[in-house]
Amino acid sequence: MSANVMFVFGLGFSAQALSMRLLAEGWTVRGTTRSSDKALRLTDMGIEAHLFDAGQPLADLSVLDGVTHLLASVPPGPDGDPVLIHHGNDLAVRASQITWAGYLSTTGVYGDRGGDWVDESSILDPSTERGVRREVAETAWCALWREHRLPVHLFRLAGIYGPGRNALETVRQGKARRVVKPGQVFSRTHVHDIATVLAASMIRPNPGAAYNVCDDDPAPPQDVIAHACDLLGVTPPPEIPFEDAELSEMARSFYAESKRVSNARIKDELGVELAYPDYRAGLAALLAES
């Protein structure tokens, strides 16, 4: 068995993809969830699961003993990052035992760029409350590196899709809409490529670094829906001008930002070769797997 022990704060969609890969390689994986029922399901998958949320810190800190790798994917709240609020000091005193730590952030920290390109050297200028919270959380995690030498790496994720969570499923469920806002583009990434990037960073650690995690092809969201319909052999829903679309406040906030995100650094520095370099490759594979 591997001596590597991964602890994950927040065993969500992306973190589970990495966890299953590590389990297959003989790692021990521990982590947290907010739900007792989900904890049982994760245990059945081979992950040692513990309860944690903003109002419920870890009950037993011994679960952090022996941890060699750390991943945090819990979103920050109005008061800050709950992992750091409850356990920042606990991680600081264990910094010497941890060889790699990753924080899953979002490309939302760049804000709106009117469709222009951004990379990791771009100034952070979030334009939504969620983005502002992420920028603050990134700064707090990096402080653990500067002040306590916890080897923190930042991963700014684009829109995530994968098994059970993709445009094909949206079409199948009859929920697909083609909302058109001229000039609007989003970057996106397949969940399995996220796991690939994280694993590559563990092999080539560079504490303090930030990485954009996205595919090669920023695209208008209506194009993704149209392609999913084409793959499924159904008629695409009609285009709806953004001004006429009835969107939730959350959905409307996504259209407040348009940018193209460069992924050159994960390729040049980490040697990553994306399995799904664009949404067409990703959707085709998901259709074949369904």
BELRA-V428834 format. One record per pair of residues at least 24 apart in sequence whose C-alpha atoms are under 6 Angstrom apart, sorted by the first residue. I is the first residue (numbers start at 0). GAP is how many residues later the second one is. If there is no record, write none. Layout:
# BELRA-V428834
<<I & GAP> <I & GAP>>
This chain:
# BELRA-V428834
<<0 & 25> <1 & 24> <1 & 25> <3 & 64> <4 & 24> <4 & 62> <4 & 63> <5 & 63> <5 & 64> <6 & 24> <6 & 63> <7 & 62> <7 & 63> <7 & 64> <8 & 63> <9 & 63> <9 & 64> <13 & 177> <17 & 177> <53 & 28> <56 & 29> <67 & 29> <67 & 30> <67 & 31> <68 & 29> <68 & 30> <68 & 31> <68 & 32> <69 & 31> <70 & 30> <70 & 31> <70 & 32> <71 & 31> <72 & 31> <80 & 56> <91 & 56> <94 & 55> <99 & 51> <100 & 50> <100 & 51> <101 & 50> <101 & 51> <101 & 52> <102 & 51> <103 & 51> <104 & 50> <104 & 51> <105 & 50> <105 & 51> <106 & 49> <106 & 50> <106 & 51> <108 & 26> <111 & 145> <111 & 146> <112 & 145> <112 & 146> <113 & 144> <113 & 145> <114 & 143> <114 & 144> <114 & 145> <115 & 143> <115 & 144> <116 & 142> <116 & 143> <116 & 144> <117 & 143> <118 & 143> <150 & 56> <151 & 55> <151 & 56> <152 & 54> <152 & 55> <152 & 56> <152 & 57> <153 & 56> <154 & 55> <154 & 56> <154 & 57> <155 & 56> <155 & 57> <156 & 56> <157 & 29> <157 & 30> <157 & 31> <157 & 56> <158 & 29> <158 & 30> <159 & 28> <159 & 29> <159 & 30> <160 & 29> <160 & 30> <161 & 28> <161 & 29> <166 & 58> <167 & 60> <177 & 44> <177 & 61> <177 & 62> <178 & 60> <178 & 61> <178 & 62> <178 & 63> <179 & 60> <179 & 61> <179 & 62> <180 & 61> <183 & 36> <183 & 74> <184 & 33> <184 & 34> <184 & 35> <184 & 73> <185 & 32> <185 & 33> <186 & 31> <187 & 26> <188 & 25> <188 & 26> <199 & 70> <211 & 51> <214 & 62> <214 & 63> <215 & 61> <215 & 62> <216 & 61> <217 & 42>>
